[in-house]
Amino acid sequence: MNKLTTLRILAVIEATSFLALLVASVVKHSGGSEQGVSVLGPIHGVLFLAFCWSAIACAQTHKWPTKTTSLVLLGGVIPFGGYVVERHFANDADQ
């Protein structure tokens, strides 16, 4: 599996874990259980670090400009951003 494929997979998984963590946070602050946040928090943290590592590895391999690298990394901190990153590179792969 090449680095760009790994990045695309991690982008979707990280974005999904981020959204799950946001839902768990809303549940927690609505008077619900804190268990979701305590379980999903560390999982999302590891996935976020893996996504960042993968993005930097791709940037070095493909010699991305700083703007591209920054936008990809920004996709990891914005809800649904990982899905946008994955679609962007899927469109590049289709061409």
N, CA and C of each residue as an Amber inpcrd file, in Angstrom:
protein
   285
   0.8420000  -1.1670000   0.0000000   0.0000000   0.0000000   0.0000000
   0.8950000   1.2400000   0.0000000   0.6020000   2.1710000  -0.8910000
   1.4480000   3.3630000  -0.9480000   1.0370000   4.3870000   0.1040000
   1.8580000   5.3990000   0.2870000   1.6460000   6.3790000   1.3560000
   0.3700000   7.1850000   1.1580000   0.0380000   7.4870000  -0.0840000
  -1.1650000   8.2770000  -0.3410000  -2.4270000   7.4710000  -0.0240000
  -2.4150000   6.1960000  -0.3350000  -3.5470000   5.3300000   0.0130000
  -3.6910000   5.2330000   1.5260000  -2.5760000   5.1000000   2.2160000
  -2.6000000   5.0630000   3.6810000  -3.1770000   6.3610000   4.2360000
  -2.7700000   7.4900000   3.6760000  -3.2900000   8.7810000   4.1200000
  -4.7970000   8.8600000   3.9010000  -5.2710000   8.4150000   2.7600000
  -6.7040000   8.4570000   2.4730000  -7.4880000   7.6150000   3.4690000
  -6.9900000   6.4310000   3.7760000  -7.6740000   5.5540000   4.7350000
  -7.6600000   6.1840000   6.1210000  -6.5060000   6.6800000   6.5390000
  -6.4110000   7.3190000   7.8580000  -7.2900000   8.5650000   7.9420000
  -7.4180000   9.3060000   6.8570000  -8.2500000  10.5160000   6.8610000
  -9.7000000  10.1710000   7.1910000 -10.2030000   9.1130000   6.5810000
 -11.6000000   8.7110000   6.8260000 -11.7700000   8.1730000   8.2390000
 -10.8550000   7.3250000   8.6700000 -10.9590000   6.7480000  10.0120000
 -10.8160000   7.8350000  11.0750000  -9.8650000   8.7420000  10.8940000
  -9.6500000   9.8240000  11.8620000 -10.8560000  10.7460000  11.9000000
 -11.4090000  11.0940000  10.7490000 -12.5820000  11.9770000  10.7100000
 -13.7800000  11.3190000  11.3960000 -13.9490000  10.0350000  11.1880000
 -15.0520000   9.3060000  11.8140000 -14.8690000   9.2550000  13.3290000
 -13.6470000   9.0050000  13.7790000 -13.4010000   8.9700000  15.2250000
 -13.5970000  10.3550000  15.8370000 -13.2450000  11.3980000  15.0890000
 -13.4320000  12.7670000  15.5680000 -14.9160000  13.0580000  15.7590000
 -15.7250000  12.6800000  14.7740000 -17.1600000  12.9150000  14.8800000
 -17.7710000  12.0960000  16.0160000 -17.3140000  10.8610000  16.1840000
 -17.7980000  10.0330000  17.2930000 -17.4310000  10.6630000  18.6330000
 -16.2280000  11.2080000  18.7210000 -15.7930000  11.8750000  19.9450000
 -16.6280000  13.1220000  20.2150000 -16.9660000  13.8640000  19.1770000
 -17.8180000  15.0440000  19.3540000 -19.2010000  14.6470000  19.8660000
 -19.7620000  13.5730000  19.3250000 -21.0580000  13.0870000  19.7960000
 -20.9520000  12.6500000  21.2520000 -19.9060000  11.9160000  21.5800000
 -19.7080000  11.4660000  22.9660000 -19.5600000  12.6630000  23.9010000
 -18.9230000  13.7130000  23.4320000 -18.7540000  14.9160000  24.2460000
 -20.0920000  15.6010000  24.4980000 -20.9240000  15.6600000  23.4810000
 -22.2620000  16.2410000  23.6440000 -23.0670000  15.4110000  24.6390000
 -22.9970000  14.0970000  24.5230000 -23.7080000  13.2170000  25.4600000
 -23.2080000  13.4570000  26.8830000 -21.9160000  13.5410000  27.0430000
 -21.3220000  13.7770000  28.3650000 -21.8260000  15.0820000  28.9690000
 -21.8320000  16.1410000  28.1830000 -22.2180000  17.4520000  28.6930000
 -23.7280000  17.6370000  28.7750000 -24.4710000  16.6690000  28.2660000
 -25.9330000  16.6870000  28.3910000 -26.3870000  15.8840000  29.6050000
 -25.4380000  15.4950000  30.4230000 -25.7710000  14.7480000  31.6200000
 -25.6660000  13.2500000  31.4500000 -25.1630000  12.8210000  30.3310000
 -25.0170000  11.3940000  30.0830000 -23.6980000  10.8580000  30.6180000
 -23.3530000   9.7070000  30.1360000 -22.1490000   9.0100000  30.5940000
 -20.8710000   9.6600000  30.0600000 -19.8340000   9.6170000  30.8830000
 -18.5190000  10.1040000  30.4740000 -17.6960000   9.0020000  29.8130000
 -18.2060000   7.7880000  29.8220000 -17.4410000   6.6420000  29.3380000
 -17.0700000   6.7720000  27.8590000 -17.9580000   7.3080000  27.0440000
 -17.6620000   7.4540000  25.6180000 -16.4420000   8.3110000  25.3620000
 -16.3470000   9.4210000  26.0910000 -15.2150000  10.3290000  25.9180000
 -13.9320000   9.6740000  26.4060000 -14.0080000   8.9750000  27.5300000
 -12.7890000   8.3660000  28.0720000 -12.2830000   7.2180000  27.2020000
 -13.1690000   6.5820000  26.4550000 -12.7490000   5.5130000  25.5440000
 -12.3210000   6.0920000  24.1910000 -13.1500000   6.9710000  23.6440000
 -12.8810000   7.4980000  22.2950000 -11.7560000   8.5240000  22.2610000
 -11.5310000   9.2320000  23.3590000 -10.4870000  10.2660000  23.3880000
  -9.1090000   9.7320000  23.0260000  -8.6200000   8.7150000  23.7450000
  -7.2940000   8.1770000  23.4110000  -7.2290000   7.5280000  22.0230000
  -8.3170000   6.8690000  21.6280000  -8.3400000   6.2470000  20.2960000
  -8.2080000   7.3190000  19.2240000  -8.9980000   8.3790000  19.3670000
  -8.9190000   9.4680000  18.3950000  -7.5380000  10.1240000  18.4200000
  -6.9610000  10.2650000  19.6030000  -5.6330000  10.8680000  19.7100000
  -4.5850000  10.1020000  18.9260000  -4.6040000   8.7890000  19.0450000
  -3.6500000   7.9510000  18.3060000  -3.9050000   8.0650000  16.8000000
  -5.1840000   8.0350000  16.4120000  -5.5110000   8.1470000  14.9860000
  -5.1140000   9.5140000  14.4270000  -5.2860000  10.5670000  15.2260000
  -4.8960000  11.9050000  14.7840000  -3.3880000  11.9880000  14.5710000
  -2.6310000  11.4420000  15.5040000  -1.1660000  11.4440000  15.3460000
  -0.7430000  10.6260000  14.1250000  -1.3900000   9.4890000  13.8970000
  -1.0730000   8.6750000  12.7190000  -1.4000000   9.4330000  11.4360000
  -2.5250000  10.1490000  11.4320000  -2.9030000  10.9540000  10.2670000
  -1.8580000  12.0390000  10.0020000  -1.4500000  12.7350000  11.0500000
  -0.4340000  13.8000000  10.8920000   0.8830000  13.2250000  10.3750000
   1.3050000  12.1160000  10.9540000   2.5400000  11.4630000  10.5130000
   2.4410000  11.0760000   9.0380000   1.2980000  10.4980000   8.6640000
   1.0940000  10.0740000   7.2800000   1.0870000  11.2780000   6.3380000
   0.4590000  12.3580000   6.7480000   0.4150000  13.5660000   5.9120000
   1.8160000  14.1280000   5.6950000   2.6100000  14.1690000   6.7540000
   3.9790000  14.6840000   6.6260000   4.8300000  13.7650000   5.7590000
   4.6410000  12.4530000   5.9080000   5.3820000  11.4940000   5.0680000
   5.0120000  11.6730000   3.6000000   3.7350000  11.8650000   3.3140000
   3.3030000  12.0920000   1.9290000   3.8480000  13.4070000   1.3930000
   3.8370000  14.4290000   2.2350000   4.3450000  15.7350000   1.8110000
   5.8070000  15.6420000   1.3990000   6.5800000  14.8790000   2.1570000
   8.0000000  14.7230000   1.8260000   8.1850000  13.8790000   0.5720000
   7.4350000  12.7860000   0.4760000   7.5630000  11.8830000  -0.6710000
   7.1370000  12.5620000  -1.9750000   6.0120000  13.2750000  -1.9260000
   5.4480000  13.8790000  -3.1310000   5.8570000  15.3340000  -3.3260000
   6.7090000  15.8400000  -2.4130000   7.2140000  17.2070000  -2.4980000
   6.0740000  18.2290000  -2.6360000   5.0980000  18.0990000  -1.7190000
   3.9780000  19.0290000  -1.7110000   4.4510000  20.4130000  -1.3040000
   3.8090000  21.4510000  -1.8590000   4.1000000  22.8040000  -1.3740000
   3.5710000  22.9500000   0.0660000   4.0830000  23.9100000   0.7750000
   3.6740000  24.1440000   2.1670000   2.1710000  24.3490000   2.2770000
   1.5730000  25.0290000   1.3140000   0.1250000  25.2840000   1.3440000
  -0.6580000  23.9730000   1.3230000  -0.2790000  23.0460000   0.4640000
  -0.9750000  21.7650000   0.3880000  -0.8370000  21.0020000   1.6930000
   0.3720000  20.9350000   2.2130000   0.6150000  20.2370000   3.4760000
  -0.2110000  20.8580000   4.5930000  -0.2420000  22.1710000   4.6570000
  -1.0070000  22.8660000   5.6980000  -2.4950000  22.5840000   5.5840000
  -3.0180000  22.5850000   4.3740000  -4.4450000  22.3180000   4.1830000
  -4.8030000  20.8800000   4.5470000  -3.9330000  19.9430000   4.2080000
  -4.1790000  18.5460000   4.5800000  -4.1800000  18.4050000   6.1000000
  -3.2120000  19.0030000   6.7680000  -3.1570000  18.9370000   8.2310000
  -4.3530000  19.6530000   8.8600000  -4.7820000  20.7420000   8.2750000
  -5.9690000  21.4500000   8.7550000  -7.2030000  20.5520000   8.6650000
  -7.2370000  19.7020000   7.6480000  -8.3460000  18.7630000   7.5050000
  -8.4830000  17.8220000   8.6890000  -7.4110000  17.6260000   9.4190000
  -7.4580000  16.7480000  10.5890000  -8.0580000  17.3930000  11.8210000
  -8.1840000  18.7120000  11.8300000  -8.7030000  19.3910000  13.0130000
 -10.0810000  20.0120000  12.7980000 -10.6050000  19.8960000  11.6040000
 -11.9290000  20.4200000  11.2930000 -12.8860000  19.2390000  11.1370000
 -14.0500000  19.2860000  11.7960000 -15.0140000  18.1970000  11.5850000
 -15.3210000  18.0320000  10.0950000 -15.3650000  16.8190000   9.6400000
 -15.5740000  16.4330000   8.2390000 -14.3740000  16.7400000   7.3450000
 -13.3270000  17.3450000   7.9010000 -12.1530000  17.6980000   7.0980000
 -11.4510000  16.4850000   6.5110000 -11.3940000  15.4000000   7.2520000
 -10.7580000  14.1850000   6.7490000 -11.4620000  13.6290000   5.5200000
 -12.7830000  13.7860000   5.4920000 -13.5370000  13.3140000   4.3270000
 -13.2040000  14.1590000   3.0980000 -13.0050000  15.4520000   3.3020000
 -12.6290000  16.3460000   2.1990000 -11.2320000  15.9780000   1.6800000
 -10.3170000  15.7200000   2.6040000  -8.9550000  15.3130000   2.2200000
  -9.0110000  14.0290000   1.3930000  -9.7760000  13.0560000   1.8710000
  -9.8630000  11.7740000   1.1550000 -10.4390000  11.9760000  -0.2430000
 -11.4910000  12.7660000  -0.3750000 -12.1040000  13.0150000  -1.6840000
 -11.1390000  13.7330000  -2.6140000 -10.3900000  14.6660000  -2.0740000
  -9.4250000  15.4110000  -2.8980000  -8.4210000  14.4560000  -3.5310000
  -7.8710000  13.5620000  -2.7270000  -6.8620000  12.6490000  -3.2510000
  -7.4830000  11.5050000  -4.0470000  -8.7350000  11.1850000  -3.7830000
  -9.4140000  10.1900000  -4.6030000  -9.6260000  10.7530000  -6.0120000
  -9.9920000  12.0330000  -6.0870000 -10.1520000  12.6750000  -7.3890000
  -8.8310000  12.7320000  -8.1400000  -7.7330000  12.9790000  -7.4310000
  -6.4150000  12.9770000  -8.0700000  -6.0550000  11.5830000  -8.5760000
  -6.4390000  10.5520000  -7.8310000  -6.1260000   9.1740000  -8.2170000
  -6.9290000   8.7480000  -9.4370000  -8.1450000   9.3290000  -9.5990000
  -8.9980000   8.9670000 -10.7370000  -8.4960000   9.5500000 -12.0540000
  -7.6900000  10.5710000 -11.9840000  -7.2370000  11.2430000 -13.2230000
  -6.0270000  10.5830000 -13.8050000
